[in-house]
Amino acid sequence: KNATKGSGHMNCSWYSAHLEMQRRKHDSALGADNCDGIKEVNEMLTQYSLADIRQKLFLVQKQLCLYHTLLEKYEECRDQKNKLKEENKKIVSQRKKYEDQVKKSRSVVKKMKNKLSEKDAQMMDLKMELAETKVLLAQARGREDHQMLKVMKIAEEKDRLEEENMCLRRTNSMYCMADQDTE
């Protein structure tokens, strides 16, 4: 497998494009009969064995691939972080709204409790007033019953006196008639 092509070791489109650009630069430098470039290549080939160059190139390819993988993960994490920040802002604003609603609800509940306490106090006052009215009513009924008994006794006394009066008048009229007869 040719190390400059990289197709056997790496299967990344960005890396393939990078290698293609490097190969073109290398080919154009050699195609222009650049003596310095050829000398450098020859020196490198004599200093390092082809296996060393391939191994180092493979390590560089791995590191470059790892770098780009980490860079992609970093960008994904950054995007995810931004999304989480936005979600967090929404959640914080919703939480603030809920806290405001809770405060308002507590205020309403407190007002309702106060009104309920007032109504309870009014109810107790009304119950006391009702109890007093019942007592007064019972007393009034007792007085009324007592007055009715008096009226009934007086009516009975009146009836008895009227009857007695009639009897006395009859008796008196009998005496008066008897007195007139004797005269």
Secondary structure, 3 states (H helix, E strand, C coil): CCCCCCCCCCCCHHHHHHHHHHHHHHHHHHHCCCHHHHHHHHHHHHHCCHHHHHHHHHHHHHHHHHHHHHHHHHHHHHHHHHHHHHHHHHHHHHHHHHHHHHHHHHHHHHHHHHHHHHHHHHHHHHHHHHHHHHHHHHHHHHHHHHHHHHHHHHHHHHHHHHHHHHHHHHHHHHHHHHHHHHC
